[in-house]
Amino acid sequence: MKMTIESDKNPKIKKLLKLIEKSRERKIQNKIIVEGVQENFFALQNNYDPIEFFIQTSIFQNNINIPKNIQIYEVSKQVYSKIAYRQSTEGIVGVYRQKEEELKKIKLKKDPFLVIIESIEKPGNLGAICRSVDAFGVDYLFVCDEKVDIYNPNVIRSSVGSVFNVPIIHVANQELYEFLKDRKINTYATFMNMDFKEIQEISLDQSTAIIFGTEHSGVSNFWKDKITENILIPMQGKVDSLNISNAVSISCYEVRRQRGINKK
């Protein structure tokens, strides 16, 4: 099903722009906006339900399989420049239904590797974290005290679509703690003001969850008396902390190194 849109004043384009710009609107309509070939490929591959696509035919190379029963709007270059953040994203913007994972329904494999992030505020950091947990084979990403929309276009963009590859669970701290405790999962945090062991000194080849806190204040006090061990990434420079996405990447690499880099 194809239609052509030539003007950025078209009502369909106005509605799309509202979804792109407003998190509240995306939540009300339960929709995601996905720009780029790789990003749309991952969304389709992971069974996100597509609603419609906006294609700029002189850019798009038909290099992903769009389901045949889905509405396609072929838009002018003028319209595409209005709806696309990056002009080099291969000429495709997709609209999908959101998909929510539920804690009570997940099934953990033996010795899972879980990452927990609290109160993250910056979409770029969250997107970079999604990319790292995807790259290093994290089983689940838990987001506590959500402050940024996981489906913010900036999150999807900075994750290069990895946000669709890793199951992400929104959950309260207490509920997650009970879940980890019941399953006897070793839980580690990155408190700056507590005794610690360097991360490479900890055995991370069994069930493991690592908690990372906010960009400003770190892990919340809720976890202080509930963790297995406090860990620290060793550093030799003058700064005493890392950007949260860098800390996640290094920690994920250490877990994967200990478990065998090619094993998941």
Backbone as CSV, one residue per row, in Angstrom:
resi,resn,N_x,N_y,N_z,CA_x,CA_y,CA_z,C_x,C_y,C_z
1,MET,0.849,-1.188,0.000,0.000,0.000,0.000,0.883,1.236,0.000
2,LYS,0.826,2.003,-1.089,1.693,3.166,-1.209,0.891,4.426,-1.493
3,MET,1.315,5.529,-0.888,0.758,6.848,-1.158,1.911,7.834,-1.226
4,THR,1.699,8.951,-1.916,2.745,9.960,-2.068,2.386,11.208,-1.268
5,ILE,3.379,11.748,-0.565,3.201,12.998,0.183,4.263,13.986,-0.279
6,GLU,3.838,15.118,-0.790,4.757,16.124,-1.336,4.984,17.315,-0.412
7,SER,4.057,17.554,0.513,4.122,18.771,1.331,4.316,18.431,2.805
8,ASP,5.158,19.226,3.478,5.338,19.014,4.914,4.177,19.583,5.729
9,LYS,3.190,20.167,5.034,1.983,20.648,5.698,0.901,19.568,5.724
10,ASN,1.180,18.434,5.130,0.235,17.322,5.107,-0.101,16.908,6.552
11,PRO,-1.373,16.662,6.875,-1.766,16.287,8.241,-1.025,15.053,8.772
12,LYS,-0.753,14.112,7.893,-0.026,12.907,8.303,1.392,13.261,8.771
13,ILE,2.035,14.215,8.096,3.385,14.630,8.481,3.343,15.422,9.771
14,LYS,2.331,16.252,9.945,2.194,17.009,11.194,2.039,16.069,12.386
15,LYS,1.267,15.011,12.207,1.082,14.032,13.289,2.387,13.286,13.569
16,LEU,3.112,12.969,12.515,4.398,12.286,12.691,5.381,13.162,13.458
17,LEU,5.460,14.436,13.101,6.375,15.357,13.793,6.021,15.487,15.273
18,LYS,4.747,15.454,15.577,4.314,15.524,16.968,4.815,14.308,17.741
19,LEU,4.779,13.144,17.120,5.290,11.926,17.746,6.810,11.990,17.933
20,ILE,7.498,12.530,16.936,8.956,12.633,17.010,9.380,13.557,18.154
21,GLU,8.638,14.636,18.324,9.057,15.694,19.249,8.564,15.518,20.678
22,LYS,7.494,14.747,20.892,6.857,14.725,22.216,6.779,13.304,22.782
23,SER,7.517,13.085,23.881,7.496,11.793,24.568,6.082,11.448,25.045
24,ARG,5.376,12.439,25.559,4.020,12.208,26.077,3.104,11.683,24.975
25,GLU,3.254,12.230,23.782,2.421,11.797,22.661,2.745,10.358,22.276
26,ARG,4.038,10.008,22.290,4.426,8.625,21.969,3.834,7.646,22.978
27,LYS,3.826,8.048,24.252,3.292,7.158,25.288,1.783,7.022,25.163
28,ILE,1.102,8.124,24.905,-0.362,8.083,24.751,-0.750,7.171,23.593
29,GLN,-0.042,7.311,22.481,-0.370,6.522,21.288,0.336,5.166,21.254
30,ASN,1.250,4.936,22.219,1.976,3.668,22.301,2.765,3.399,21.015
31,LYS,3.483,4.446,20.553,4.202,4.338,19.288,5.684,4.684,19.439
32,ILE,6.482,4.177,18.521,7.920,4.450,18.442,8.220,4.981,17.054
33,ILE,9.124,5.955,16.965,9.595,6.458,15.681,11.031,5.972,15.473
34,VAL,11.268,5.321,14.344,12.571,4.691,14.091,13.124,5.190,12.760
35,GLU,14.275,5.854,12.818,14.908,6.417,11.627,16.168,5.641,11.278
36,GLY,16.312,5.276,9.995,17.532,4.616,9.562,17.318,3.157,9.195
37,VAL,18.148,2.650,8.286,18.012,1.276,7.809,18.335,0.270,8.905
38,GLN,19.503,0.407,9.538,19.879,-0.575,10.556,18.901,-0.564,11.716
39,GLU,18.474,0.621,12.116,17.547,0.742,13.235,16.220,0.045,12.912
40,ASN,15.693,0.253,11.698,14.455,-0.406,11.300,14.650,-1.906,11.115
41,PHE,15.810,-2.298,10.613,16.113,-3.726,10.460,16.044,-4.436,11.812
42,PHE,16.685,-3.853,12.837,16.684,-4.475,14.163,15.275,-4.506,14.762
43,ALA,14.500,-3.432,14.561,13.132,-3.405,15.082,12.299,-4.523,14.464
44,LEU,12.397,-4.691,13.158,11.649,-5.752,12.474,12.154,-7.131,12.885
45,GLN,13.478,-7.274,12.990,14.078,-8.560,13.341,13.644,-9.015,14.733
46,ASN,13.398,-8.069,15.624,13.018,-8.396,16.998,11.508,-8.308,17.232
47,ASN,10.770,-8.390,16.134,9.309,-8.544,16.178,8.559,-7.356,16.771
48,TYR,9.110,-6.154,16.576,8.318,-4.965,16.863,7.279,-4.821,15.754
49,ASP,6.091,-4.419,16.139,4.952,-4.400,15.225,4.926,-3.095,14.421
50,PRO,5.225,-3.156,13.111,5.248,-1.922,12.314,3.842,-1.439,11.959
51,ILE,3.681,-0.130,11.905,2.396,0.481,11.557,2.452,1.113,10.175
52,GLU,3.528,1.896,9.924,3.670,2.585,8.648,5.112,3.026,8.461
53,PHE,5.470,3.284,7.192,6.819,3.735,6.857,6.749,4.969,5.961
54,PHE,7.725,5.867,6.141,7.878,7.056,5.309,9.205,6.915,4.567
55,ILE,9.131,6.859,3.245,10.287,6.527,2.418,10.618,7.677,1.475
56,GLN,11.893,8.026,1.389,12.362,8.948,0.358,13.028,8.092,-0.716
57,THR,12.355,7.926,-1.847,12.737,6.890,-2.810,14.087,7.134,-3.484
58,SER,14.524,8.385,-3.593,15.825,8.635,-4.218,16.987,8.299,-3.287
59,ILE,16.695,8.104,-1.992,17.721,7.743,-1.005,17.623,6.274,-0.614
60,PHE,16.406,5.806,-0.368,16.194,4.449,0.124,16.557,3.424,-0.950
61,GLN,17.332,2.409,-0.546,17.838,1.415,-1.502,17.121,0.068,-1.408
62,ASN,15.971,0.018,-0.765,15.212,-1.229,-0.618,16.050,-2.351,-0.009
63,ASN,16.893,-1.998,0.978,17.792,-2.998,1.547,17.297,-3.584,2.864
64,ILE,16.028,-3.410,3.194,15.384,-4.196,4.243,14.019,-4.642,3.725
65,ASN,13.518,-5.719,4.265,12.237,-6.262,3.822,11.094,-5.666,4.634
66,ILE,10.364,-4.749,4.028,9.194,-4.159,4.669,8.008,-5.086,4.442
67,PRO,7.288,-5.462,5.489,6.115,-6.334,5.311,5.150,-5.772,4.267
68,LYS,4.608,-6.636,3.446,3.824,-6.196,2.287,2.506,-5.530,2.649
69,ASN,1.952,-5.848,3.812,0.640,-5.307,4.171,0.709,-3.992,4.932
70,ILE,1.910,-3.402,5.026,2.099,-2.177,5.808,2.028,-0.945,4.905
71,GLN,1.374,0.099,5.394,1.251,1.350,4.642,2.618,2.014,4.448
72,ILE,2.915,2.393,3.206,4.150,3.108,2.882,3.788,4.460,2.271
73,TYR,4.388,5.516,2.817,4.226,6.858,2.254,5.539,7.240,1.580
74,GLU,5.501,7.494,0.295,6.677,7.970,-0.430,6.680,9.492,-0.345
75,VAL,7.719,10.047,0.305,7.725,11.475,0.602,8.784,12.196,-0.241
76,SER,8.550,13.468,-0.480,9.501,14.294,-1.214,10.744,14.538,-0.374
77,LYS,11.807,15.034,-1.019,13.029,15.373,-0.279,12.759,16.461,0.755
78,GLN,11.895,17.400,0.405,11.542,18.470,1.341,10.893,17.894,2.594
79,VAL,9.967,16.963,2.408,9.285,16.347,3.543,10.274,15.520,4.359
80,TYR,11.136,14.762,3.672,12.080,13.907,4.387,13.046,14.740,5.234
81,SER,13.454,15.891,4.701,14.361,16.755,5.466,13.685,17.281,6.728
82,LYS,12.370,17.303,6.719,11.614,17.775,7.878,11.475,16.687,8.939
83,ILE,11.322,15.437,8.511,11.039,14.358,9.471,12.295,13.601,9.889
84,ALA,13.401,13.762,9.164,14.628,13.026,9.470,15.620,13.921,10.203
85,TYR,16.158,13.419,11.296,17.175,14.163,12.039,18.478,14.189,11.255
86,ARG,18.805,13.049,10.653,20.034,12.934,9.860,19.646,12.712,8.402
87,GLN,20.224,13.449,7.523,19.887,13.312,6.105,20.567,12.100,5.467
88,SER,21.453,11.448,6.211,22.200,10.311,5.661,21.694,8.975,6.190
89,THR,20.432,8.931,6.638,19.929,7.699,7.253,19.167,6.825,6.263
90,GLU,19.581,6.816,5.054,19.134,5.868,4.029,17.669,5.989,3.656
91,GLY,17.028,7.120,3.981,15.719,7.417,3.419,14.538,6.689,3.999
92,ILE,14.595,6.285,5.264,13.453,5.563,5.842,13.200,5.979,7.283
93,VAL,11.913,6.238,7.586,11.444,6.477,8.949,10.254,5.541,9.169
94,GLY,10.335,4.722,10.212,9.262,3.774,10.508,8.524,4.138,11.778
95,VAL,7.257,3.763,11.836,6.440,3.938,13.045,6.010,2.548,13.513
96,TYR,6.264,2.264,14.793,5.973,0.945,15.370,5.168,1.090,16.655
97,ARG,4.555,-0.005,17.057,3.943,-0.057,18.379,5.021,-0.374,19.420
98,GLN,4.907,0.258,20.571,5.845,-0.021,21.648,5.645,-1.438,22.172
99,LYS,6.726,-2.001,22.709,6.678,-3.354,23.272,7.268,-3.298,24.672
100,GLU,6.509,-3.710,25.661,6.936,-3.612,27.059,7.221,-4.998,27.604
101,GLU,8.441,-5.191,28.125,8.807,-6.438,28.792,8.321,-6.380,30.241
102,GLU,7.888,-7.540,30.782,7.410,-7.599,32.158,8.330,-8.476,32.993
103,LEU,8.676,-7.992,34.194,9.599,-8.713,35.070,9.087,-10.122,35.382
104,LYS,7.816,-10.248,35.659,7.270,-11.541,36.082,7.266,-12.583,34.963
105,LYS,7.459,-12.133,33.729,7.398,-13.073,32.610,8.766,-13.498,32.087
106,ILE,9.839,-12.877,32.578,11.136,-13.200,32.003,11.665,-14.518,32.564
107,LYS,12.421,-15.213,31.750,13.043,-16.473,32.138,14.553,-16.336,31.979
108,LEU,15.262,-16.503,33.085,16.709,-16.339,33.068,17.384,-17.661,32.734
109,LYS,18.449,-17.583,31.958,19.265,-18.765,31.704,20.188,-18.996,32.900
110,LYS,20.943,-20.072,32.863,21.905,-20.358,33.921,22.993,-19.277,33.914
111,ASP,23.354,-18.786,35.098,24.389,-17.767,35.268,24.166,-16.559,34.357
112,PRO,23.031,-15.895,34.504,22.751,-14.724,33.658,23.656,-13.547,33.998
113,PHE,23.760,-12.636,33.041,24.476,-11.372,33.245,23.477,-10.247,33.034
114,LEU,23.246,-9.469,34.097,22.241,-8.414,34.087,22.897,-7.073,34.378
115,VAL,22.406,-6.022,33.739,22.854,-4.660,34.018,21.663,-3.857,34.512
116,ILE,21.887,-3.091,35.580,20.845,-2.255,36.186,21.313,-0.803,36.152
117,ILE,20.478,0.081,35.655,20.813,1.511,35.674,19.695,2.275,36.378
118,GLU,20.103,3.231,37.201,19.160,4.020,37.991,19.099,5.457,37.498
119,SER,17.895,5.965,37.351,17.649,7.407,37.205,18.470,8.074,36.105
120,ILE,18.769,7.354,35.043,19.559,7.954,33.968,18.742,9.043,33.284
121,GLU,19.398,10.160,32.960,18.683,11.339,32.484,18.981,11.705,31.032
122,LYS,20.126,11.303,30.517,20.543,11.756,29.186,20.294,10.681,28.132
123,PRO,19.497,10.998,27.101,19.207,10.008,26.060,20.461,9.441,25.392
124,GLY,21.469,10.301,25.169,22.692,9.829,24.525,23.410,8.776,25.350
125,ASN,23.439,8.962,26.683,24.057,7.974,27.561,23.283,6.662,27.547
126,LEU,21.962,6.752,27.594,21.156,5.535,27.586,21.333,4.779,26.275
127,GLY,21.384,5.509,25.160,21.602,4.854,23.872,22.957,4.167,23.807
128,ALA,23.998,4.837,24.320,25.340,4.246,24.333,25.382,3.007,25.218
129,ILE,24.659,3.025,26.337,24.584,1.856,27.210,23.902,0.699,26.490
130,CYS,22.811,0.977,25.789,22.134,-0.076,25.020,23.076,-0.708,24.004
131,ARG,23.885,0.109,23.375,24.837,-0.401,22.379,25.868,-1.317,23.037
132,SER,26.344,-0.940,24.230,27.341,-1.749,24.930,26.753,-3.061,25.431
133,VAL,25.563,-3.021,26.038,24.997,-4.257,26.568,24.649,-5.219,25.440
134,ASP,24.300,-4.685,24.289,24.087,-5.518,23.104,25.405,-6.146,22.651
135,ALA,26.441,-5.323,22.546,27.732,-5.791,22.050,28.331,-6.885,22.929
136,PHE,28.130,-6.775,24.258,28.770,-7.714,25.180,27.835,-8.813,25.680
137,GLY,26.679,-8.942,25.057,25.828,-10.089,25.349,25.135,-10.073,26.693
138,VAL,24.780,-8.893,27.198,24.012,-8.802,28.438,22.625,-9.400,28.199
139,ASP,22.127,-10.144,29.185,20.847,-10.831,29.003,19.652,-9.910,29.162
140,TYR,19.711,-9.021,30.171,18.627,-8.062,30.380,19.207,-6.750,30.886
141,LEU,18.573,-5.657,30.483,18.887,-4.336,30.997,17.688,-3.858,31.812
142,PHE,17.918,-3.554,33.089,16.854,-3.062,33.962,17.021,-1.561,34.173
143,VAL,15.933,-0.825,34.010,15.941,0.627,34.200,15.058,0.959,35.401
144,CYS,15.691,1.457,36.474,14.957,1.831,37.688,14.818,3.356,37.752
145,ASP,13.685,3.801,38.260,13.424,5.237,38.397,13.650,5.942,37.057
146,GLU,12.870,5.531,36.091,13.028,6.009,34.705,12.855,7.523,34.607
147,LYS,13.837,8.198,34.001,13.767,9.652,33.815,13.865,10.050,32.346
148,VAL,14.151,9.093,31.486,14.203,9.375,30.052,13.449,8.267,29.324
149,ASP,12.696,8.652,28.325,11.926,7.711,27.515,12.885,6.787,26.762
150,ILE,12.776,5.486,27.005,13.656,4.529,26.343,13.493,4.586,24.823
151,TYR,12.323,5.034,24.361,12.075,5.129,22.923,12.220,6.559,22.391
152,ASN,12.879,7.405,23.159,13.249,8.728,22.657,14.065,8.541,21.369
153,PRO,13.761,9.263,20.299,14.528,9.098,19.065,16.033,9.239,19.241
154,ASN,16.462,10.066,20.208,17.899,10.220,20.463,18.504,8.958,21.084
155,VAL,17.712,8.230,21.876,18.178,6.957,22.425,18.350,5.948,21.298
156,ILE,17.344,5.839,20.454,17.405,4.890,19.341,18.561,5.225,18.415
157,ARG,18.733,6.507,18.138,19.785,6.959,17.227,21.171,6.649,17.796
158,SER,21.416,6.999,19.063,22.748,6.797,19.639,23.035,5.323,19.923
159,SER,21.982,4.511,19.994,22.189,3.071,20.180,22.381,2.345,18.854
160,VAL,22.255,3.069,17.738,22.246,2.515,16.368,21.344,1.286,16.266
161,GLY,20.210,1.342,16.966,19.222,0.268,16.889,19.384,-0.819,17.931
162,SER,20.465,-0.782,18.727,20.690,-1.824,19.738,19.600,-1.842,20.804
163,VAL,18.884,-0.746,20.975,17.791,-0.695,21.938,16.761,-1.786,21.655
164,PHE,16.681,-2.265,20.407,15.725,-3.303,20.054,16.274,-4.718,20.261
165,ASN,17.581,-4.836,20.471,18.215,-6.157,20.542,18.299,-6.732,21.946
166,VAL,18.214,-5.888,22.974,18.341,-6.346,24.359,17.020,-6.104,25.082
167,PRO,16.469,-7.123,25.754,15.240,-6.898,26.526,15.470,-5.870,27.627
168,ILE,14.607,-4.851,27.678,14.726,-3.772,28.665,13.492,-3.789,29.554
169,ILE,13.735,-3.847,30.868,12.645,-3.931,31.839,12.626,-2.662,32.688
170,HIS,11.482,-1.991,32.752,11.296,-0.859,33.668,10.744,-1.414,34.978
171,VAL,11.403,-1.118,36.089,11.016,-1.751,37.347,11.446,-0.878,38.523
172,ALA,10.706,-0.975,39.626,11.065,-0.260,40.857,12.190,-1.001,41.566
173,ASN,13.001,-0.258,42.333,14.136,-0.859,43.039,13.723,-2.036,43.927
174,GLN,12.685,-1.847,44.729,12.291,-2.898,45.672,11.861,-4.167,44.942
175,GLU,11.081,-4.015,43.909,10.628,-5.180,43.143,11.810,-5.909,42.508
176,LEU,12.758,-5.145,41.996,13.931,-5.761,41.377,14.796,-6.451,42.428
177,TYR,14.953,-5.818,43.587,15.737,-6.445,44.662,15.151,-7.802,45.044
178,GLU,13.841,-7.877,45.208,13.199,-9.147,45.560,13.434,-10.190,44.470
179,PHE,13.371,-9.760,43.226,13.603,-10.651,42.087,15.023,-11.219,42.134
180,LEU,16.010,-10.370,42.368,17.408,-10.805,42.418,17.660,-11.703,43.629
181,LYS,17.100,-11.326,44.761,17.277,-12.094,46.002,16.686,-13.488,45.865
182,ASP,15.491,-13.581,45.321,14.826,-14.883,45.169,15.614,-15.821,44.271
183,ARG,16.348,-15.263,43.327,17.094,-16.082,42.364,18.572,-16.195,42.711
184,LYS,18.924,-15.663,43.883,20.299,-15.757,44.400,21.333,-15.237,43.388
185,ILE,21.044,-14.083,42.831,21.946,-13.463,41.854,22.911,-12.533,42.576
186,ASN,24.193,-12.730,42.360,25.213,-11.857,42.947,25.045,-10.447,42.395
187,THR,24.953,-9.485,43.310,24.654,-8.118,42.910,25.795,-7.195,43.318
188,TYR,26.301,-6.442,42.356,27.445,-5.554,42.587,27.046,-4.125,42.270
189,ALA,27.613,-3.189,43.023,27.342,-1.774,42.791,28.656,-1.019,42.679
190,THR,28.540,0.235,42.305,29.718,1.073,42.047,29.693,2.320,42.923
191,PHE,29.534,2.118,44.242,29.546,3.249,45.174,30.946,3.841,45.244
192,MET,31.019,5.150,45.255,32.313,5.832,45.328,32.821,5.969,46.758
193,ASN,31.931,5.915,47.747,32.301,6.236,49.131,32.243,5.019,50.047
194,MET,32.485,3.839,49.508,32.491,2.615,50.308,33.761,1.834,50.025
195,ASP,34.084,0.899,50.928,35.168,-0.035,50.641,34.835,-0.796,49.372
196,PHE,35.849,-1.174,48.635,35.596,-1.801,47.336,36.675,-2.830,47.015
197,LYS,36.364,-3.632,46.013,37.360,-4.465,45.353,37.404,-4.032,43.896
198,GLU,38.585,-4.074,43.297,38.675,-3.755,41.878,37.954,-4.838,41.086
199,ILE,37.319,-4.425,40.014,36.408,-5.313,39.303,37.076,-6.602,38.824
200,GLN,38.342,-6.535,38.450,39.023,-7.726,37.960,39.351,-8.722,39.070
201,GLU,39.190,-8.304,40.330,39.443,-9.201,41.458,38.203,-10.006,41.844
202,ILE,37.072,-9.683,41.262,35.806,-10.347,41.568,35.537,-11.432,40.529
203,SER,35.048,-12.580,40.972,34.658,-13.639,40.045,33.266,-13.325,39.500
204,LEU,33.201,-13.075,38.207,31.956,-12.650,37.575,31.413,-13.699,36.598
205,ASP,31.851,-14.942,36.768,31.432,-15.982,35.834,30.183,-16.733,36.301
206,GLN,29.626,-16.324,37.448,28.360,-16.887,37.902,27.266,-15.835,37.735
207,SER,26.076,-16.112,38.237,24.966,-15.159,38.100,25.396,-13.779,38.600
208,THR,25.262,-12.777,37.731,25.820,-11.453,38.030,24.868,-10.342,37.614
209,ALA,24.679,-9.389,38.522,23.982,-8.143,38.203,24.851,-6.992,38.679
210,ILE,25.065,-5.998,37.819,25.863,-4.822,38.183,24.977,-3.588,38.090
211,ILE,25.015,-2.783,39.171,24.166,-1.592,39.269,25.006,-0.345,39.018
212,PHE,24.471,0.546,38.188,25.117,1.830,37.897,24.131,2.945,38.226
213,GLY,24.659,4.019,38.834,23.787,5.096,39.290,23.721,6.274,38.337
214,THR,23.192,7.365,38.858,22.991,8.553,38.038,24.330,9.196,37.675
215,GLU,24.263,10.069,36.674,25.457,10.787,36.243,25.994,11.703,37.352
216,HIS,25.099,12.164,38.239,25.497,13.151,39.237,25.822,12.543,40.597
217,SER,24.971,11.633,41.075,25.100,11.181,42.469,25.381,9.700,42.631
218,GLY,25.513,8.976,41.547,25.851,7.564,41.648,24.678,6.690,42.060
219,VAL,24.999,5.484,42.566,23.984,4.514,42.960,23.258,5.007,44.214
220,SER,21.944,4.808,44.267,21.158,5.284,45.401,21.447,4.462,46.658
221,ASN,21.186,5.074,47.804,21.425,4.413,49.086,20.556,3.174,49.291
222,PHE,19.505,3.043,48.506,18.650,1.854,48.612,19.466,0.565,48.548
223,TRP,20.507,0.561,47.713,21.254,-0.676,47.467,22.418,-0.892,48.432
224,LYS,22.702,0.064,49.295,23.945,0.032,50.075,24.104,-1.247,50.903
225,ASP,23.055,-1.683,51.564,23.151,-2.865,52.421,22.574,-4.111,51.766
226,LYS,22.422,-4.061,50.435,21.772,-5.167,49.733,22.670,-5.824,48.680
227,ILE,23.883,-5.317,48.509,24.742,-5.825,47.440,25.691,-6.905,47.962
228,THR,26.174,-7.719,47.048,27.156,-8.750,47.376,28.522,-8.136,47.618
229,GLU,28.880,-7.161,46.792,30.201,-6.532,46.877,30.155,-5.184,46.172
230,ASN,30.945,-4.243,46.680,31.119,-2.970,45.986,32.368,-3.060,45.113
231,ILE,32.255,-2.648,43.860,33.369,-2.784,42.929,33.790,-1.431,42.377
232,LEU,35.014,-1.386,41.887,35.548,-0.154,41.312,36.369,-0.491,40.078
233,ILE,36.258,0.342,39.069,37.110,0.216,37.880,38.422,0.936,38.183
234,PRO,39.562,0.259,38.120,40.834,0.920,38.451,41.185,1.992,37.432
235,MET,41.626,3.153,37.931,42.030,4.260,37.066,43.340,4.850,37.578
236,GLN,44.114,5.434,36.687,45.406,5.987,37.071,45.524,7.494,36.832
237,GLY,44.533,8.084,36.203,44.589,9.518,35.919,44.129,10.347,37.102
238,LYS,43.868,11.608,36.864,43.509,12.533,37.938,42.016,12.577,38.221
239,VAL,41.182,12.190,37.243,39.750,12.164,37.507,39.404,10.924,38.318
240,ASP,38.312,11.012,39.096,37.954,9.893,39.961,36.674,9.193,39.535
241,SER,36.163,9.531,38.327,34.947,8.872,37.865,34.903,8.866,36.348
242,LEU,34.020,8.005,35.812,33.830,7.886,34.374,32.395,8.242,34.013
243,ASN,32.182,8.635,32.784,30.831,8.728,32.241,30.151,7.373,32.413
244,ILE,28.865,7.368,32.752,28.178,6.118,33.050,28.231,5.123,31.885
245,SER,28.127,5.614,30.659,28.169,4.686,29.524,29.541,4.043,29.376
246,ASN,30.613,4.790,29.689,31.957,4.214,29.665,32.132,3.177,30.769
247,ALA,31.616,3.474,31.960,31.709,2.526,33.073,30.967,1.232,32.753
248,VAL,29.799,1.349,32.134,29.049,0.152,31.735,29.850,-0.659,30.721
249,SER,30.417,0.012,29.725,31.182,-0.689,28.686,32.360,-1.466,29.269
250,ILE,33.127,-0.814,30.142,34.309,-1.464,30.729,33.886,-2.650,31.592
251,SER,32.841,-2.473,32.391,32.366,-3.546,33.260,31.846,-4.726,32.445
252,CYS,31.107,-4.419,31.387,30.596,-5.487,30.523,31.739,-6.256,29.865
253,TYR,32.764,-5.537,29.448,33.921,-6.211,28.851,34.576,-7.150,29.867
254,GLU,34.719,-6.709,31.120,35.361,-7.549,32.134,34.553,-8.821,32.385
255,VAL,33.233,-8.694,32.437,32.399,-9.889,32.609,32.595,-10.831,31.426
256,ARG,32.553,-10.279,30.232,32.706,-11.117,29.035,34.103,-11.725,28.961
257,ARG,35.112,-10.973,29.374,36.478,-11.505,29.376,36.585,-12.713,30.295
258,GLN,36.020,-12.572,31.503,36.099,-13.672,32.454,35.323,-14.902,31.981
259,ARG,34.265,-14.679,31.244,33.433,-15.802,30.812,33.882,-16.384,29.475
260,GLY,34.839,-15.738,28.864,35.268,-16.167,27.539,34.614,-15.273,26.519
261,ILE,35.415,-14.494,25.819,34.902,-13.395,24.990,33.923,-13.862,23.931
262,ASN,34.049,-15.088,23.439,33.186,-15.565,22.359,32.022,-16.400,22.851
263,LYS,31.864,-16.488,24.178,30.757,-17.261,24.725,29.690,-16.324,25.225
264,LYS,28.446,-16.737,25.055,27.336,-15.915,25.547,26.542,-16.696,26.566
